[in-house]
Amino acid sequence: MNTISPRLAVLDMAGTTVADDGLVLRAFDAAAEAAGLPADGPDHDRARQYVIDTMGQSKIVVFRALTDGDEERAQNANRAFEEAYETAIGEVGIAEITGAASTIEKLRGAGIKVALSTGFSSSTRDRLLDALGWTDLADLVIAPSDTIRGRPYPDMILTALMDLRVDDVREVAVLGDTANDIISGLRSGAAVVAGTLTGAHDETRLRAAGATHIVDSIRDFGDLLLSL
């Protein structure tokens, strides 16, 4: 039985702490056009379903798969996606999952460090933080880079552990709304790898990926950590 108390919570953004109301799929349509993917029909539907199935992964990785490794088309798609998503943030607006900010503040107040992680680029990450007024909310906000692989790899979680000086992976708790969040957490060795029901994947998908816990929302996750 694990008796080590959590010292670091690594929280996904879109679908876990941030409600984006389907902006990812709206931005995908712009990306599909830029990559020369079908605008409608069965091939378009299959590509759209692939985006849903791979939620949580770094977006450039998703577009490389959809373009059969054509780097120029993948980069064009990724740029169009990021531009469409960032534009939509300004036009439609973005909101927190109910209780996200207060839960993060509560965890930090209890001595648990908090890192936000995302599969978006660093520019989109920063746009989200500005729109939410979350620039100083967490101890660390991390995105994939040339040296940090996105999910399902464990790099972002392990980078947070190192940057925030946490001693043991068993002191890490992870929360996400996708199977890739869960796989990433398990690969990192985190003791708690929880799935939340506020985002892309349902309980069946999250349990099949190996979630140690299922919570209704980030608020319940906060209560879980504080009870350990």
WOTATA-V924150 format. One line per field, one symbol per residue. ss: DSSP state (H for helix, E for strand, L for the rest). Layout:
ss=???
//
This chain:
ss=LLLLLLLEEEEELELLLEELLLHHHHHHHHHHHHHLLLLLHHHHHHHHHHHHHLLLELHHHHHHHHLLLLHHHHHHHHHHHHHHHHHHHHHHLLEELLLHHHHHHHHHHLLLEEEEEELLLHHHHHHHHHHHLLLLLLLEEEELLLLLLLELLLHHHHHHHHHLLLLLHHHEEEEELLHHHHHHHHHHLLLEEEEELLLLLLHHHHHHHLLLEEELLHHHHHHHHHHL
//
